[in-house]
Amino acid sequence: MSMTNRRKWMIGGLAGLLVVGACVVPVPPHGWRADRGPVLPHDTFPADCGICHVTGDWHTLRPDFTFDHTAETGWPLAGGHFGAECLLCHNDRGPAGVAASRGCGGCHEDPHQGHLGALCESCHFEERWRPREAIAAHASTRFPLTGAHAVTACFACHPGAEIGNFQRVDTRCASCHRTDAAAVKSPDHLALGWTECQDCHRATSFADVRFAHPPSFPLRGGHAAVACATCHGSGPFSGLSPDCQNCHMDDFGRTTDPDHAALGFSVDCASCHRPTTWRRARFDHTTYPLRGAHRSTACSNCHTNGTFAGTPRDCVACHRSDFDATTDPGHAAAGFPTECDSCHTSFSTWRGALFDHATYQLRGAHRSTDCTNCHGNGVFAGTPRDCVACHQDDFDATSDPNHAAANFPATCDTCHTSFSTWRGADFSHTFPIDSGDHRRLDCNDCHESPNFANFTCVSCHEHSRAEMNDEHDDVRNYVYVSSQCFACHPRGEEDDD
């Protein structure tokens, strides 16, 4: 090669290098560029660069370039992954499939240093790193977040949470609230050894104080809203007597209507009063149960003399004026007993008095009749119990049949067995009058005269006297009269002996 040609070749080669240097920025193989991230090897890509790149610029992709990541790789891109640079996953750290097989940790460094487990998706989602549903997730721990704890910043309990440090912490109230406990002096929490905040306070607010009193003295009614210091002062808070007089002796001494102290009332307030209010006190009258109107009457109505012990329990002790004033009937004039409850069984009203007629049971119509119908003379003791004493007029006025003319007995219940009505009277005849064909006979068929003591047989049985005399010629003491017929034929049959 001549000197001239060699010079031309060197100049041409140098120019070529300058041209290449003008188009390509020197990048070390598998190195990094600050503006694009790691360089991606293209050795498996198609040889046609125009599929992805615009002409004349390796750094700009075609505006109409699309790549179906799901169809081409089998790995769908969702959330924040959808808009991420390809080079963030496909780079010189190795095949992207290997990193994806390791889960989130394949690409993302664990800022929690393994304290929260390897499943990032249990707190994070693909849209963004900020965790969601953290309160619900916290419910599965030893300390569910409720009330004010739900809006408290994580780092307030977990130091270092800003950089992902969520190591286990002490869940006792004192671990966070010792300073709050020390600041309270009325009562002095630390001096009393109170460190378990949840015994009295709720997670919503420190001001919401509720202590579960022991079953020996539950807080009910008026006690529920009383400040602790009212009973406990500044202490003690344990071993305090649950007796009423421990707090209410002043109330007991001031009461004058009635005067509790002067009357020697028990200092056990709960025996009469309820925890809701001092008013409407109720004493348990074990020796004299209060029923009906007695339940709502004022104590002074019965205990007018101011004496509560030994008050008589007899009705007349309170109701003598009611007894004497009664005129319908006049109780005093009639000699009624003063045991009011012998007739007035309802303790709600005087009306509806019922006397137990032990010596004369009231049945049927007698139950609803007025007392004066039988006791019209105002005499209640010794009143006759015979029917005719009240029903003589009914007996005399009866004409079908005429009871008086027929010499019927005045014992009405002999025939009138129903006490609800006069109708349906039934006289029990001796056998055989109530049997066989005789059952269908009317009374007048046999008792032709008004006197029912007399009866006839021969009026119905058509036998001539001569024939009967002839048939009975061998019968000793035979007489042709109805009484003799009945004597020999009591069952109405021919062969009666």
DRENTOR-94192 format. One record per residue (C-alpha): y, z, x; residue in three letters. Coordinates in pm, whole numbers, padded with zeros to 5 digits, always signed. Layout:
% residues N
YZXALA
...
//
This chain:
% residues 497
+00000+00000+00000MET
+00341-00099+00137SER
+00617+00155+00186MET
+00811-00008-00092THR
+00523+00014-00341ASN
+00440+00373-00239ARG
+00800+00473-00299ARG
+00794+00309-00644LYS
+00470+00492-00738TRP
+00611+00832-00638MET
+00934+00772-00823ILE
+00740+00664-01134GLY
+00509+00964-01118GLY
+00798+01207-01079LEU
+00973+01045-01375ALA
+00656+01083-01582GLY
+00636+01449-01499LEU
+00997+01495-01599LEU
+00928+01324-01932VAL
+00627+01549-02000VAL
+00828+01853-01899GLY
+01102+01754-02141ALA
+00853+01742-02436CYS
+00621+02035-02369VAL
+00729+02397-02316VAL
+00503+02549-02049PRO
+00275+02807-02216VAL
-00010+02976-02035PRO
-00352+02891-02185PRO
-00428+03131-02474HIS
-00097+03299-02413GLY
+00178+03416-02653TRP
+00508+03280-02766ARG
+00759+03532-02889ALA
+00868+03319-03187ASP
+00527+03199-03305ARG
+00264+03451-03206GLY
-00061+03367-03023PRO
-00155+03011-02946VAL
-00442+02886-03158LEU
-00707+02670-02987PRO
-00736+02334-03165HIS
-01066+02225-03016ASP
-01240+02239-03356THR
-00952+02069-03546PHE
-00952+01701-03645PRO
-00823+01459-03380ALA
-00560+01319-03620ASP
-00258+01543-03547CYS
-00059+01377-03828GLY
-00270+01560-04085ILE
-00073+01875-04014CYS
+00225+01794-03787HIS
+00532+01577-03837VAL
+00591+01297-03588THR
+00780+01398-03273GLY
+00765+01781-03328ASP
+00460+01994-03263TRP
+00622+02301-03413HIS
+00695+02168-03763THR
+00421+02117-04020LEU
+00443+01839-04271ARG
+00626+01942-04591PRO
+00338+01811-04803ASP
+00075+01988-04597PHE
-00162+02203-04803THR
-00473+02392-04706PHE
-00717+02537-04963ASP
-00820+02846-04770HIS
-01072+02957-05032THR
-01245+02621-05058ALA
-01244+02551-04685GLU
-01332+02898-04551THR
-01477+03090-04846GLY
-01213+03363-04789TRP
-00941+03384-05061PRO
-00592+03487-04953LEU
-00432+03736-05197ALA
-00128+03961-05198GLY
+00048+03992-04864GLY
-00220+03782-04692HIS
-00116+03476-04892PHE
+00222+03434-04718GLY
+00117+03552-04371ALA
+00137+03325-04065GLU
-00194+03160-03987CYS
-00165+03272-03624LEU
-00167+03641-03728LEU
-00537+03606-03807CYS
-00638+03293-03619HIS
-00551+03365-03256ASN
-00702+03419-02914ASP
-00847+03762-03005ARG
-01161+03595-03126GLY
-01292+03420-03438PRO
-01117+03533-03755ALA
-01450+03571-03935GLY
-01560+03839-03690VAL
-01242+04040-03754ALA
-01274+03999-04132ALA
-01630+04131-04124SER
-01494+04462-03992ARG
-01276+04512-04300GLY
-00912+04619-04282CYS
-00969+04776-03940GLY
-01056+04436-03799GLY
-00689+04339-03801CYS
-00492+04654-03882HIS
-00472+04955-03656GLU
-00548+05287-03835ASP
-00226+05496-03820PRO
-00409+05792-03973HIS
-00636+05831-03673GLN
-00946+05840-03890GLY
-00840+06150-04090HIS
-00835+05960-04419LEU
-01152+05758-04373GLY
-01210+05392-04294ALA
-01155+05251-04644LEU
-00789+05149-04639CYS
-00824+04999-04988GLU
-00883+05344-05137SER
-00504+05401-05103CYS
-00353+05065-05007HIS
-00351+04730-05183PHE
-00307+04377-05052GLU
+00042+04340-05201GLU
+00199+04588-04958ARG
+00120+04884-04735TRP
+00299+05143-04948ARG
+00020+05345-05115PRO
-00015+05355-05493ARG
-00177+05612-05723GLU
-00154+05870-05447ALA
-00124+06153-05701ILE
-00444+06048-05874ALA
-00619+06016-05537ALA
-00496+06361-05440HIS
-00670+06503-05748ALA
-01003+06455-05573SER
-00896+06691-05294THR
-00885+07071-05282ARG
-00524+07066-05404PHE
-00439+06840-05701PRO
-00068+06761-05723LEU
+00090+06904-06041THR
+00441+06996-06147GLY
+00696+07004-05864ALA
+00423+06926-05609HIS
+00385+06578-05757ALA
+00740+06479-05653VAL
+00742+06656-05317THR
+00750+06433-05006ALA
+00414+06413-04826CYS
+00560+06532-04493PHE
+00678+06858-04659ALA
+00316+06975-04653CYS
+00168+06732-04399HIS
+00380+06737-04081PRO
+00366+06395-03919GLY
+00295+06212-04245ALA
+00581+05972-04158GLU
+00362+05823-03885ILE
+00039+05842-04081GLY
-00081+06188-03978ASN
-00252+06344-04282PHE
-00469+06611-04127GLN
-00611+06884-04353ARG
-00365+07167-04417VAL
-00392+07518-04555ASP
-00378+07506-04938THR
-00276+07869-04985ARG
+00066+07918-05141CYS
+00184+08139-04854ALA
+00137+07856-04603SER
+00440+07680-04755CYS
+00617+07947-04963HIS
+00621+08257-04745ARG
+00997+08216-04697THR
+01045+08199-05076ASP
+00833+08513-05124ALA
+01029+08701-04855ALA
+01360+08616-05026ALA
+01260+08784-05354VAL
+01353+09154-05355LYS
+01337+09243-05725SER
+01054+09315-05710PRO
+00986+09293-05335ASP
+00693+09051-05322HIS
+00596+09101-04959LEU
+00624+09479-04976ALA
+00392+09476-05280LEU
+00154+09238-05103GLY
+00206+08953-05348TRP
+00124+08631-05165THR
-00075+08435-05425GLU
+00209+08257-05605CYS
-00019+08103-05868GLN
-00101+08449-06009ASP
+00240+08457-06178CYS
+00421+08127-06114HIS
+00350+07777-06241ARG
+00374+07459-06039ALA
+00661+07336-06257THR
+00913+07600-06149SER
+00934+07938-05978PHE
+01137+08061-06277ALA
+00840+08009-06509ASP
+00675+08345-06444VAL
+00362+08434-06637ARG
+00128+08709-06533PHE
-00213+08736-06694ALA
-00218+09098-06801HIS
-00561+09264-06785PRO
-00765+09284-07107PRO
-00694+09659-07119SER
-00334+09580-07223PHE
-00277+09220-07334PRO
+00085+09118-07389LEU
+00120+09033-07759ARG
+00406+09014-08006GLY
+00722+09184-07882GLY
+00558+09273-07551HIS
+00514+08906-07459ALA
+00890+08845-07414ALA
+00979+09174-07242VAL
+01089+09155-06878ALA
+00842+09309-06632CYS
+01102+09559-06510ALA
+01136+09704-06862THR
+00795+09869-06825CYS
+00738+09861-06451HIS
+01091+09907-06317GLY
+01065+09827-05947SER
+00707+09951-05939GLY
+00432+10051-05951PRO
+00268+09745-06101PHE
-00088+09871-06101SER
-00231+10184-06259GLY
+00048+10215-06517LEU
-00060+10403-06832SER
-00112+10173-07134PRO
-00034+10454-07382ASP
+00249+10379-07627CYS
+00443+10696-07551GLN
+00474+10588-07190ASN
+00755+10353-07300CYS
+00835+10445-07663HIS
+00879+10820-07668MET
+01254+10778-07723ASP
+01187+10552-08023ASP
+00944+10810-08160PHE
+01200+11094-08127GLY
+01481+10896-08295ARG
+01283+10803-08607THR
+01392+11009-08911THR
+01260+10811-09208ASP
+01015+10972-09200PRO
+01076+11220-08918ASP
+00784+11148-08688HIS
+00829+11447-08459ALA
+00888+11702-08739ALA
+00585+11580-08934LEU
+00360+11589-08630GLY
+00279+11219-08640PHE
+00051+11087-08372SER
+00229+10943-08066VAL
-00022+10658-08073ASP
+00224+10405-08218CYS
-00051+10142-08262ALA
-00213+10352-08533SER
+00066+10243-08773CYS
+00282+09983-08598HIS
+00197+09630-08484ARG
+00317+09480-08152PRO
+00534+09222-08333THR
+00788+09462-08490THR
+00848+09828-08572TRP
+00899+09741-08937ARG
+00621+09713-09195ARG
+00419+09993-09040ALA
+00076+10031-09191ARG
-00131+10345-09172PHE
-00506+10315-09214ASP
-00582+10540-09511HIS
-00941+10613-09424THR
-00962+10904-09672THR
-00780+10712-09948TYR
-00801+10332-09908PRO
-00488+10154-10030LEU
-00583+09884-10281ARG
-00388+09657-10514GLY
-00034+09780-10587ALA
-00091+10081-10361HIS
-00085+09851-10056ARG
+00279+09754-10108SER
+00420+10084-10232THR
+00650+10281-10003ALA
+00503+10587-09832CYS
+00767+10810-09993SER
+00644+10720-10343ASN
+00337+10936-10284CYS
+00459+11158-10003HIS
+00780+11264-10174THR
+00782+11616-10032ASN
+00776+11495-09675GLY
+00424+11622-09629THR
+00176+11360-09520PHE
-00124+11572-09442ALA
-00309+11726-09738GLY
-00142+11513-10008THR
-00362+11523-10324PRO
-00565+11210-10386ARG
-00611+11262-10763ASP
-00454+10990-10979CYS
-00266+11238-11193VAL
-00089+11378-10887ALA
+00127+11062-10885CYS
+00075+10920-11234HIS
+00117+11222-11466ARG
+00437+11076-11613SER
+00260+10743-11678ASP
-00028+10930-11847PHE
+00199+11136-12071ASP
+00420+10837-12167ALA
+00130+10621-12289THR
+00119+10601-12671THR
-00111+10306-12742ASP
-00334+10495-12750PRO
-00177+10834-12683GLY
-00372+10950-12382HIS
-00266+11313-12393ALA
-00317+11349-12772ALA
-00657+11180-12754ALA
-00768+11414-12479GLY
-00831+11133-12234PHE
-00940+11239-11887PRO
-00671+11222-11618THR
-00895+11025-11382GLU
-00706+10699-11432CYS
-00964+10493-11241ASP
-01230+10573-11504SER
-01066+10304-11722CYS
-00806+10134-11503HIS
-01041+09975-11251THR
-00780+09725-11130SER
-00533+09876-10886PHE
-00288+09589-10934SER
-00182+09656-11294THR
-00227+09911-11576TRP
-00326+09636-11817ARG
-00686+09533-11874GLY
-00825+09887-11882ALA
-01200+09898-11937LEU
-01390+10209-12043PHE
-01757+10227-11961ASP
-01925+10309-12295HIS
-02225+10475-12138ALA
-02325+10643-12468THR
-02263+10330-12680TYR
-02297+10000-12497GLN
-02043+09741-12606LEU
-02222+09414-12676ARG
-02124+09083-12832GLY
-01815+09107-13054ALA
-01782+09476-12972HIS
-01676+09386-12615ARG
-01358+09211-12730SER
-01262+09436-13019THR
-00960+09661-12985ASP
-01024+10031-12921CYS
-00830+10130-13236THR
-01072+09932-13457ASN
-01328+10206-13401CYS
-01103+10486-13287HIS
-00836+10438-13553GLY
-00787+10806-13613ASN
-00683+10860-13252GLY
-00996+11055-13181VAL
-01202+10910-12899PHE
-01442+11189-12823ALA
-01720+11245-13079GLY
-01667+10915-13266THR
-01985+10839-13471PRO
-02205+10569-13325ARG
-02376+10474-13656ASP
-02308+10119-13771CYS
-02201+10225-14118VAL
-01927+10442-13969ALA
-01733+10120-13904CYS
-01910+09866-14126HIS
-01946+10043-14465GLN
-01699+09799-14623ASP
-01895+09501-14485ASP
-02218+09654-14622PHE
-02076+09714-14970ASP
-01915+09369-14996ALA
-02234+09176-14917THR
-02382+09012-15232SER
-02632+08757-15099ASP
-02842+08965-15114PRO
-02661+09265-15250ASN
-02727+09524-14984HIS
-02623+09828-15191ALA
-02813+09726-15508ALA
-03121+09640-15305ALA
-03111+09980-15139ASN
-03097+09823-14793PHE
-03075+10074-14510PRO
-02728+10127-14369ALA
-02857+10074-14014THR
-02712+09725-13972CYS
-02896+09655-13645ASP
-03227+09667-13833THR
-03162+09309-13945CYS
-02848+09203-13761HIS
-02984+09198-13407THR
-02704+08976-13275SER
-02384+09164-13206PHE
-02178+08844-13197SER
-02203+08744-13567THR
-02332+08872-13905TRP
-02518+08548-13967ARG
-02877+08495-13862GLY
-03000+08834-13985ALA
-03374+08872-13937ASP
-03586+09150-14098PHE
-03916+09217-13925SER
-04185+09233-14195HIS
-04521+09386-14132THR
-04813+09145-14101PHE
-04889+08909-14281PRO
-04551+08857-14449ILE
-04414+08696-14133ASP
-04716+08471-14072SER
-04890+08174-14225GLY
-04748+08026-14546ASP
-04547+08343-14607HIS
-04310+08253-14321ARG
-04153+07978-14532ARG
-04087+08195-14838LEU
-03743+08309-14941ASP
-03686+08681-14984CYS
-03640+08640-15363ASN
-03983+08478-15400ASP
-04148+08816-15355CYS
-03858+09054-15425HIS
-03768+08948-15780GLU
-03572+09266-15854SER
-03254+09367-15665PRO
-03450+09651-15522ASN
-03614+09510-15211PHE
-03841+09809-15191ALA
-04038+09650-15479ASN
-04230+09324-15445PHE
-04478+09115-15647THR
-04786+08922-15549CYS
-04903+08803-15890VAL
-04593+08595-15956SER
-04693+08349-15685CYS
-05070+08374-15694HIS
-05161+08219-16034GLU
-05456+08443-16131HIS
-05502+08564-16482SER
-05550+08932-16529ARG
-05883+08880-16707ALA
-06016+08663-16426GLU
-05905+08912-16159MET
-06059+09200-16354ASN
-06385+09009-16379ASP
-06390+08923-16005GLU
-06313+09280-15907HIS
-06550+09458-16146ASP
-06750+09578-15849ASP
-06444+09698-15655VAL
-06399+10067-15668ARG
-06057+10195-15778ASN
-05943+09840-15854TYR
-05602+09815-16027VAL
-05422+09492-16117TYR
-05091+09567-15942VAL
-04917+09404-15642SER
-04935+09715-15425SER
-05313+09719-15471GLN
-05334+09348-15386CYS
-05147+09407-15062PHE
-05357+09715-14983ALA
-05682+09515-14999CYS
-05550+09184-14872HIS
-05299+09278-14598PRO
-05343+08942-14426ARG
-05337+08745-14751GLY
-05693+08628-14720GLU
-05976+08657-14985GLU
-06226+08810-14750ASP
-05991+09085-14627ASP
-06160+09421-14629ASP
//
